[in-house]
Amino acid sequence: MNSFNNMNESMIFQIARFISIYDIYKNLICSNLGEKYTINKDFSKENMLILFLSSMYSLFDDQKNAQSIKKITFKNIENEKLRKEIIGNWSEIEESIKKIRHNIGFHTSKKVEGQKSATSEFNKIGQKPFELTIKLINLYFKYLKNKDNHI
């Protein structure tokens, strides 16, 4: 495990873990690399997508004791501008991903109606989570590039 000098650095490592989940989803499950994968590919793809979206939700979780991209700031103007843009993009899909996470993700609903409602949210969000992921990847590498003068 890494030790962190500050909350920004800790958040950046959380983004790095999220990028790893995205990498597995896109390169192992959604590509031909997954042909050697032993678990049912369609089942795994759905579960990895739910894990991916749940992990994305965690990056923006603003509960009192949670670490969140909403709670950090960057002195580097370019990084801070991108962080604010990411938060704005997140607000467009937050409720849909929350329904997915709480009804078929980590907190599976006891009611079938809740599960069906959450499943319909996939159509609402479309490609937005993937577009947001590209911005998070961009923020991660900009942070690393400017690491000496980011805080």
C-alpha positions, 0 to 999 in steps of 0.5 A, spaced: 500 500 500 502 507 498 502 512 504 499 518 502 502 525 503 495 529 503 488 528 501 489 530 493 494 524 493 490 519 496 484 521 491 489 520 485 491 513 487 483 512 488 482 514 481 488 510 479 484 504 482 478 506 478 482 506 471 485 499 473 477 497 473 476 500 467 482 497 463 479 490 465 472 492 463 474 494 456 480 490 455 479 483 458 471 483 458 469 487 452 475 485 447 477 478 444 482 478 450 477 475 454 476 469 449 480 465 454 477 468 460 473 462 463 467 465 466 461 466 462 463 472 458 456 476 458 455 475 465 462 478 467 461 484 462 455 486 466 458 485 473 464 488 471 460 494 468 456 494 475 463 494 479 465 500 474 459 504 475 459 503 483 467 505 483 465 511 479 460 513 484 465 512 490 470 517 486 464 522 487 461 520 494 460 526 498 458 523 505 461 526 511 467 520 512 468 519 504 473 521 500 471 525 494 473 528 488 468 534 490 472 535 496 479 536 493 482 542 490 488 543 486 493 549 486 494 548 478 489 552 474 489 547 469 488 541 473 482 545 478 479 547 471 478 540 469 476 537 476 470 542 476 468 540 469 468 533 471 464 534 477 459 538 472 459 532 467 458 527 473 452 531 476 448 529 469 449 522 471 449 521 478 442 519 479 442 514 474 448 511 477 446 511 484 440 507 482 444 502 479 449 502 484 443 501 490 439 497 486 443 492 482 450 494 484 453 493 491 446 494 495 441 490 491 434 491 491 429 486 495 424 488 490 424 486 483 421 493 481 427 496 484 432 492 480 428 493 473 428 501 475 435 501 475 436 497 469 433 502 465 438 507 467 443 504 463 439 507 457 439 514 460 447 514 461 449 511 455 456 513 453 457 518 458 460 514 464 466 512 459 467 520 456 467 522 464 472 516 465 477 519 459 477 526 463 479 522 469 484 519 466 486 525 463 486 529 470 490 523 473 496 524 468 496 531 468 496 531 476 502 526 475 505 531 470 505 537 475 506 533 481 511 538 484 507 544 483 500 541 484 498 542 491 
